[in-house]
Amino acid sequence: MDARTKMQESSSQLSATSYQSVPTFPLHSTNEKAIPLLGFGTAEYPFGASIDTMKQTILEAIEVGYRHFDTAALYQTEQPLGEAISDALRLGLIKSRDELFITSKLWCSDAHHDCVLPALKKTLKNLKLEYLDLYLIHWPVSVKPGEYELPVKKKDLDPIDLKSVWEAMEECQALGLTKSIGVSNFSCKKLETILSTAKIPPAVNQVEMNPMWQQKKLRKFSDEKGILIESYSPLGAKGTLWGTNRVMECELLKEIAQAKGKSLAQVCLRWAYEQGVCVLVKSFNKERMKQNLDIFDWKLSAEESRKISQLPQFKGFPAGEFVSDDGPYKSLEELWDGEI
């Protein structure tokens, strides 16, 4: 039996509720399909390190029930994601591209008004798609056009014109090339800057969020403005440029996991879901992929939630790479507007 036949048979045996059991949330800025509140992230550091296996990983994720996928121009995973979508359609794992919710992001080198539309068209070409479900400004940062890299070269840092870049994002939505638009790594103040002139407000702000960095102020602000928070690094992203081991080594989280008969990862994901946010997970292990989906039929107790809410807070990725004495942000305080 070849791999294709095995995957088709495996797909036919999947529970019909495997992906339908993931709750969804209607984004305010579109009448299109709602966003699944658990998504599969494709960032692997160093970027491009897993490009040879990424297509198969995404196919396995689709097979076990994921329907929301997050990529970015920076990650070098748009092309393998597009190939996986094509294969999933051919194999019958999905019946239509419309079953999927696909997000990508505008990198800093394209965060200039005239670069936004060409960048999105390049992303769509990489993905072999006619539209995205969500397109995000990756950082409130501009660098000189040309390079897709992190860390960026500090000599290339430029001031970002949020008003004109957002106008170009709005044009992308008006053209139907993305169903919704949003931002990533934006503070309350920077969201206010966009909201002050936006015709279409951001639907989403994707930020670092986990029990050790709970983003309480930003979540309250976003709720008031109708902006959905998406949590990246919900487990702390240990082993990456932007991650720490503080979450996975937290004794309280270990105790709660043991008491509930769950993994520490499941406790973190369930906690984030209970905060009313969308959670992005990433695992290249098929069993852990399944475990990460298994967070919707149980709850944390009020006491467990209270204890988690009192954990000491520590931002895992301050992004000092974007701070320079000669750049637009001369301190982390300026980059995050004090939210650090």
C-alpha positions as CSV (number, residue, x, y, z in Angstrom):
1,M,0.0,0.0,0.0
2,D,1.5,3.3,-1.0
3,A,1.7,6.4,1.2
4,R,-1.1,8.1,-0.8
5,T,-3.5,5.2,-0.3
6,K,-2.6,5.0,3.4
7,M,-3.3,8.7,3.9
8,Q,-6.6,8.4,2.0
9,E,-7.7,5.5,4.2
10,S,-6.5,7.2,7.3
11,S,-8.5,10.3,6.4
12,S,-11.7,8.3,5.8
13,Q,-11.4,6.9,9.3
14,L,-11.1,10.3,11.0
15,S,-13.9,11.4,13.2
16,A,-16.2,13.8,11.3
17,T,-16.0,16.1,14.3
18,S,-12.2,16.2,14.6
19,Y,-11.9,19.7,13.0
20,Q,-15.5,20.8,13.5
21,S,-15.0,20.5,17.3
22,V,-12.5,23.4,17.2
23,P,-14.6,26.5,18.2
24,T,-14.6,29.4,15.8
25,F,-15.0,33.1,16.2
26,P,-16.5,35.6,13.6
27,L,-14.0,38.3,12.7
28,H,-15.8,41.7,12.8
29,S,-14.3,43.0,9.6
30,T,-15.6,40.4,7.3
31,N,-18.7,38.4,6.6
32,E,-16.7,35.4,5.5
33,K,-16.1,32.3,7.5
34,A,-15.1,32.5,11.1
35,I,-11.6,31.9,12.4
36,P,-10.9,28.5,14.1
37,L,-9.6,29.4,17.6
38,L,-6.8,26.8,17.4
39,G,-4.3,27.2,14.6
40,F,-1.2,25.4,13.4
41,G,2.0,27.6,13.3
42,T,4.7,27.0,10.7
43,A,7.6,29.1,12.1
44,E,10.7,27.0,12.7
45,Y,14.0,28.6,13.7
46,P,16.4,28.9,11.9
47,F,13.9,29.8,9.2
48,G,13.8,27.3,6.4
49,A,15.5,24.6,8.5
50,S,12.6,22.2,8.1
51,I,11.5,23.2,4.6
52,D,12.1,19.7,3.3
53,T,9.8,18.1,5.8
54,M,7.3,20.9,6.2
55,K,4.9,19.8,3.5
56,Q,4.5,16.4,5.1
57,T,4.1,17.9,8.6
58,I,1.3,20.1,7.3
59,L,-0.4,17.2,5.6
60,E,-0.3,15.3,8.8
61,A,-1.8,18.3,10.6
62,I,-4.6,18.4,8.1
63,E,-5.1,14.7,8.5
64,V,-5.5,14.9,12.3
65,G,-7.9,17.8,12.1
66,Y,-6.2,21.2,11.8
67,R,-7.9,23.7,9.4
68,H,-6.2,26.9,10.4
69,F,-2.6,27.5,9.3
70,D,-0.3,30.4,10.1
71,T,2.7,31.3,7.9
72,A,4.7,34.4,6.9
73,A,7.0,35.6,4.2
74,L,9.8,35.5,6.7
75,Y,9.3,31.8,7.7
76,Q,10.0,30.4,4.2
77,T,7.0,28.1,4.7
78,E,4.5,29.6,2.3
79,Q,5.5,27.4,-0.6
80,P,5.4,24.1,1.3
81,L,2.1,25.1,2.9
82,G,0.7,25.7,-0.6
83,E,2.0,22.4,-1.8
84,A,0.4,20.6,1.2
85,I,-2.9,22.3,0.4
86,S,-2.7,21.1,-3.2
87,D,-1.9,17.6,-2.1
88,A,-4.6,17.6,0.6
89,L,-7.2,18.4,-2.1
90,R,-5.8,15.7,-4.4
91,L,-5.8,13.1,-1.6
92,G,-9.3,14.0,-0.5
93,L,-8.2,15.1,3.0
94,I,-10.3,18.3,2.3
95,K,-12.9,18.8,-0.3
96,S,-12.2,22.5,-0.9
97,R,-9.7,25.2,-0.1
98,D,-12.6,27.0,1.6
99,E,-12.4,24.5,4.5
100,L,-9.1,26.1,5.4
101,F,-8.3,29.3,7.2
102,I,-4.9,30.6,5.9
103,T,-2.9,33.5,7.5
104,S,0.3,35.1,6.2
105,K,2.2,38.2,7.2
106,L,3.9,41.2,5.6
107,W,7.6,41.3,6.5
108,C,9.3,44.5,7.6
109,S,11.1,45.0,4.3
110,D,7.7,45.2,2.6
111,A,6.2,47.5,5.2
112,H,6.1,50.4,2.8
113,H,2.9,51.6,1.1
114,D,4.0,50.6,-2.5
115,C,5.4,47.3,-1.4
116,V,2.3,45.8,0.3
117,L,0.2,44.7,-2.7
118,P,3.2,43.2,-4.6
119,A,4.2,41.4,-1.4
120,L,0.7,39.9,-0.9
121,K,0.6,38.8,-4.6
122,K,4.0,37.1,-4.1
123,T,2.7,35.3,-1.0
124,L,-0.4,34.2,-2.9
125,K,1.8,32.9,-5.7
126,N,3.9,30.9,-3.2
127,L,0.8,29.5,-1.7
128,K,-0.9,28.8,-5.1
129,L,-4.0,30.5,-3.7
130,E,-6.4,33.2,-5.0
131,Y,-6.9,34.7,-1.6
132,L,-5.8,34.7,2.1
133,D,-8.3,34.6,5.0
134,L,-6.1,36.9,7.0
135,Y,-3.1,39.1,6.2
136,L,-1.1,40.7,9.0
137,I,1.6,43.4,9.4
138,H,4.2,41.3,11.1
139,W,5.8,44.0,13.2
140,P,5.3,47.8,13.6
141,V,8.7,48.1,11.9
142,S,10.1,49.0,8.5
143,V,13.5,48.1,7.1
144,K,14.9,48.9,3.7
145,P,13.3,46.7,1.0
146,G,14.9,43.5,-0.2
147,E,15.8,41.2,2.7
148,Y,13.7,38.7,4.5
149,E,15.7,38.0,7.7
150,L,15.6,38.1,11.5
151,P,17.6,39.6,13.1
152,V,17.3,42.6,10.7
153,K,20.3,44.8,10.0
154,K,20.0,47.7,12.3
155,K,21.5,50.1,9.7
156,D,18.4,49.3,7.5
157,L,15.8,50.3,10.1
158,D,13.4,53.0,8.9
159,P,10.5,54.8,10.5
160,I,7.2,53.0,9.6
161,D,4.4,55.1,8.2
162,L,1.5,53.1,9.8
163,K,-1.2,55.2,8.1
164,S,0.0,54.6,4.6
165,V,0.9,50.9,5.1
166,W,-2.5,50.3,6.6
167,E,-4.2,52.0,3.7
168,A,-2.4,49.6,1.4
169,M,-3.6,46.7,3.6
170,E,-7.1,48.0,3.3
171,E,-6.7,48.0,-0.5
172,C,-5.6,44.4,-0.4
173,Q,-8.9,43.5,1.3
174,A,-10.9,45.7,-1.0
175,L,-9.4,43.8,-4.0
176,G,-10.5,40.5,-2.4
177,L,-6.9,39.2,-2.1
178,T,-7.4,38.8,1.6
179,K,-10.7,38.4,3.5
180,S,-9.5,40.2,6.7
181,I,-6.5,42.2,7.7
182,G,-4.7,42.7,11.0
183,V,-1.4,43.3,12.8
184,S,1.1,41.4,14.9
185,N,3.3,42.6,17.8
186,F,1.4,45.9,18.2
187,S,1.0,47.7,21.5
188,C,-2.2,49.5,22.6
189,K,-0.8,52.8,21.5
190,K,0.2,51.6,18.0
191,L,-3.3,50.0,17.6
192,E,-4.7,53.4,18.5
193,T,-2.6,55.0,15.8
194,I,-4.1,52.7,13.2
195,L,-7.6,53.0,14.5
196,S,-7.5,56.8,14.4
197,T,-7.5,56.8,10.6
198,A,-8.5,53.2,9.5
199,K,-11.5,52.7,7.3
200,I,-11.3,49.0,8.1
201,P,-10.1,48.3,11.7
202,P,-7.6,45.5,12.4
203,A,-9.5,42.2,12.9
204,V,-6.6,40.5,14.8
205,N,-3.5,41.4,16.7
206,Q,-1.1,38.3,16.9
207,V,1.2,38.6,19.9
208,E,3.3,36.6,22.3
209,M,1.0,35.3,25.0
210,N,1.3,32.5,27.6
211,P,0.9,32.0,31.3
212,M,4.2,33.8,31.9
213,W,3.3,36.7,29.7
214,Q,-0.5,37.2,30.0
215,Q,-1.0,40.5,28.1
216,K,-3.8,41.6,30.4
217,K,-3.8,45.3,29.4
218,L,-3.6,44.5,25.7
219,R,-6.4,41.9,26.0
220,K,-8.7,44.4,27.8
221,F,-8.0,47.1,25.2
222,S,-8.5,44.7,22.3
223,D,-11.8,43.4,23.7
224,E,-13.1,46.9,23.9
225,K,-12.1,47.6,20.3
226,G,-13.4,44.3,18.9
227,I,-9.9,43.1,17.9
228,L,-9.2,39.4,18.4
229,I,-6.0,38.5,20.1
230,E,-4.0,35.6,18.6
231,S,-1.5,34.0,20.9
232,Y,1.9,32.8,19.5
233,S,4.5,31.1,21.7
234,P,1.7,29.7,24.0
235,L,4.3,27.3,25.4
236,G,7.1,29.8,25.5
237,A,8.8,28.7,22.2
238,K,11.7,27.0,23.9
239,G,14.7,26.6,21.5
240,T,13.9,29.5,19.2
241,L,15.4,33.0,18.8
242,W,12.4,34.4,20.6
243,G,11.6,31.7,23.1
244,T,12.4,30.8,26.8
245,N,12.0,27.7,28.9
246,R,10.1,29.5,31.7
247,V,6.7,28.1,30.7
248,M,7.7,24.5,30.3
249,E,9.6,24.5,33.6
250,C,7.0,26.3,35.6
251,E,6.3,24.2,38.8
252,L,2.7,25.5,39.1
253,L,1.8,24.5,35.6
254,K,3.5,21.1,36.1
255,E,1.4,20.6,39.3
256,I,-1.9,21.5,37.5
257,A,-1.1,19.2,34.6
258,Q,-0.3,16.3,36.9
259,A,-3.5,16.8,38.9
260,K,-5.7,16.9,35.8
261,G,-4.0,14.1,34.0
262,K,-3.1,16.4,31.1
263,S,0.2,17.5,29.6
264,L,1.7,20.9,30.6
265,A,1.2,22.0,27.0
266,Q,-2.5,21.1,27.2
267,V,-2.9,23.2,30.4
268,C,-1.2,26.2,28.7
269,L,-3.4,25.9,25.6
270,R,-6.6,25.4,27.6
271,W,-5.7,28.5,29.7
272,A,-5.2,30.6,26.6
273,Y,-8.4,29.4,25.1
274,E,-10.3,30.3,28.3
275,Q,-9.0,33.8,28.0
276,G,-11.0,34.2,24.9
277,V,-8.1,34.3,22.4
278,C,-7.1,32.3,19.3
279,V,-4.1,30.0,20.0
280,L,-1.4,29.0,17.6
281,V,0.3,25.7,18.3
282,K,3.2,24.0,16.6
283,S,4.4,20.4,16.8
284,F,6.0,18.2,14.2
285,N,5.1,15.1,16.3
286,K,1.8,13.6,15.2
287,E,0.8,12.4,18.6
288,R,1.4,15.8,20.1
289,M,-0.5,17.4,17.3
290,K,-3.5,15.3,18.4
291,Q,-2.9,16.2,22.1
292,N,-2.9,19.9,21.3
293,L,-6.3,19.5,19.7
294,D,-7.7,17.8,22.8
295,I,-8.3,20.9,25.0
296,F,-12.0,21.6,24.4
297,D,-13.9,19.1,26.5
298,W,-12.5,19.9,29.9
299,K,-11.8,23.1,32.0
300,L,-9.5,24.6,34.5
301,S,-11.0,25.1,37.9
302,A,-11.5,28.7,39.2
303,E,-8.7,28.1,41.7
304,E,-6.3,26.8,39.0
305,S,-7.1,29.9,36.9
306,R,-6.6,32.2,39.8
307,K,-3.2,30.7,40.6
308,I,-2.1,31.0,37.0
309,S,-3.2,34.6,36.9
310,Q,-0.8,35.4,39.8
311,L,2.3,33.9,38.1
312,P,5.2,36.4,37.8
313,Q,5.3,37.9,34.3
314,F,8.3,37.9,31.9
315,K,8.3,38.7,28.2
316,G,10.1,36.0,26.3
317,F,10.9,38.0,23.2
318,P,11.5,41.7,23.8
319,A,12.7,42.1,20.2
320,G,15.8,44.2,20.9
321,E,16.8,43.5,17.3
322,F,14.5,46.4,16.3
323,V,16.1,48.9,18.7
324,S,19.0,51.1,17.7
325,D,20.4,54.4,18.8
326,D,20.2,55.5,15.1
327,G,16.8,53.9,14.4
328,P,13.2,54.9,14.9
329,Y,13.0,53.0,18.2
330,K,15.8,53.9,20.5
331,S,14.6,51.8,23.4
332,L,12.4,48.8,24.2
333,E,10.1,51.2,26.0
334,E,9.6,53.0,22.7
335,L,9.1,49.8,20.7
336,W,6.5,48.5,23.1
337,D,5.1,51.8,24.4
338,G,5.8,50.7,28.0
339,E,4.0,47.4,27.6
340,I,7.1,45.3,28.7
